[in-house]
Amino acid sequence: MNGQYPLTHSDTLRARIDLTLTEDLDSPGYRRDLASVDDELPPEVVHAVLNYRMLDPYAIGITFSYGDCPGVDWVCARDLFRGGLTEPTGSGDVRIRPAGDRIVIELLSPTGYASLSADRGEIADFVDRMYRAVPDGSENAWFFLDQELQLLS
């Protein structure tokens, strides 16, 4: 048992959060690809489910859903979320940075760009749970290379 979370190798931590689609004109390549943003309309809400599997200890899976569109899955390093709580992190397709009481998550792909903000406390709670479940430096105890290689064959 680790803190309040009993752990087995099949456990997955989940968090459901609502993100706000933001206009981030400071980011290079800014485009309004996901939705029309108008100052007179309420912010667009994007739902997200964060998934952390102990058997994949270095990664966080995120499923984004918007309106009637099917969910879109992204995967990024868990260190991005921890670092993004205090400073800008990421140089690839996922970038995370603090913005007051919010966290900004930028998603870049060949077909578009989105800047989303989430409540910093919700993200910090998920990061805390994740690192209590699998402490920094103990990831190898949860990663079974032989089993992963068998899945590839």
C-alpha positions in Angstrom: 0.0 0.0 0.0 1.3 3.4 -1.0 -0.3 6.3 0.9 -4.1 5.9 0.5 -3.8 4.0 -2.9 -3.5 0.2 -2.8 -1.3 -0.6 -5.7 -1.0 -3.6 -8.1 0.7 -3.7 -11.4 -2.6 -3.4 -13.2 -3.6 -0.2 -11.5 -4.4 3.0 -13.5 -4.8 6.4 -12.0 -7.4 8.6 -13.8 -8.5 12.2 -13.6 -11.3 13.8 -15.5 -10.8 17.5 -16.0 -12.3 20.2 -18.1 -10.0 22.4 -20.1 -10.7 25.7 -21.7 -9.7 26.4 -25.3 -7.7 29.5 -25.1 -6.4 32.0 -27.6 -2.6 32.1 -27.2 -1.4 34.6 -29.7 2.1 34.5 -28.3 2.7 31.0 -29.5 4.3 30.5 -32.9 2.0 29.0 -35.5 -1.1 30.0 -33.7 -4.2 29.1 -35.6 -7.9 28.7 -34.6 -8.2 25.1 -35.9 -10.2 23.5 -33.1 -13.0 26.0 -32.7 -14.1 29.6 -33.3 -13.2 31.7 -30.3 -15.1 34.9 -29.7 -14.7 37.2 -26.8 -18.5 37.5 -26.5 -19.1 33.8 -26.2 -18.3 31.6 -23.2 -14.9 29.8 -23.4 -15.0 26.5 -25.4 -14.7 23.5 -23.0 -12.7 20.5 -24.0 -13.0 17.4 -21.7 -10.0 15.4 -20.9 -9.3 12.1 -19.1 -5.7 11.7 -17.9 -4.6 8.1 -17.5 -1.5 7.0 -15.8 -0.7 3.2 -15.9 1.9 1.9 -13.5 2.9 -0.6 -16.2 3.8 2.3 -18.5 5.5 4.4 -15.8 7.1 7.1 -17.9 3.9 8.1 -19.8 0.6 9.8 -19.4 -2.2 9.1 -21.8 -4.7 11.9 -22.4 -8.0 11.5 -24.2 -9.5 14.8 -25.3 -13.1 15.1 -26.4 -14.9 18.2 -27.8 -18.6 18.5 -28.5 -19.8 15.6 -30.7 -16.3 14.8 -32.0 -14.8 11.4 -31.2 -12.0 11.4 -28.5 -8.4 12.1 -29.6 -5.6 10.3 -27.7 -2.3 11.8 -27.0 0.6 10.4 -25.0 3.4 12.4 -23.3 6.1 12.0 -20.7 4.9 12.3 -17.1 7.8 14.6 -16.3 6.2 17.3 -18.6 3.3 17.6 -16.2 5.5 17.8 -13.1 7.8 20.4 -14.7 5.0 22.3 -16.2 3.6 23.1 -12.8 6.5 25.5 -12.1 8.1 26.4 -15.5 7.6 26.0 -19.2 8.4 22.4 -20.3 8.4 20.5 -23.6 9.9 21.2 -27.0 7.9 18.8 -29.1 4.2 18.2 -29.8 3.2 18.8 -26.2 4.2 21.8 -24.2 3.1 22.7 -20.7 3.6 25.9 -18.7 2.2 27.6 -15.6 -0.1 30.6 -16.0 -1.2 31.9 -12.5 -3.7 29.5 -11.1 -4.0 27.7 -14.5 -1.7 25.4 -16.5 -1.5 25.9 -20.2 -1.2 22.7 -22.4 -0.3 23.3 -26.0 -0.8 20.6 -28.6 1.0 20.8 -31.9 0.5 18.5 -34.8 0.9 18.7 -38.6 -2.8 19.4 -38.9 -3.3 21.9 -36.2 -2.6 23.6 -32.9 -4.6 23.9 -29.7 -3.9 25.9 -26.5 -5.8 24.6 -23.5 -5.8 25.7 -19.9 -6.6 23.6 -16.9 -7.0 24.3 -13.2 -3.5 24.1 -11.7 -4.7 22.4 -8.5 -6.4 19.6 -10.4 -3.2 18.9 -12.4 -1.0 19.2 -9.3 -3.3 16.7 -7.5 -3.0 14.2 -10.4 0.8 14.7 -10.5 1.1 14.2 -6.8 -0.9 10.9 -6.9 1.2 9.7 -9.9 4.5 10.3 -8.1 3.2 8.7 -4.9 2.1 5.7 -6.8 5.5 5.4 -8.7 8.1 7.5 -7.0 10.8 9.2 -9.2 13.6 6.7 -9.8 11.5 3.5 -9.2 10.0 3.4 -12.7 12.1 0.3 -13.7 10.4 -1.8 -11.0 7.1 -1.3 -12.8 8.4 -1.8 -16.4 8.6 -5.4 -17.6 10.7 -5.3 -20.8 10.3 -9.0 -21.5 6.6 -8.7 -21.5 6.6 -5.6 -23.7 8.9 -7.4 -26.2 6.5 -10.4 -26.3 3.6 -8.0 -27.2 5.6 -6.9 -30.3 6.1 -10.4 -31.6 
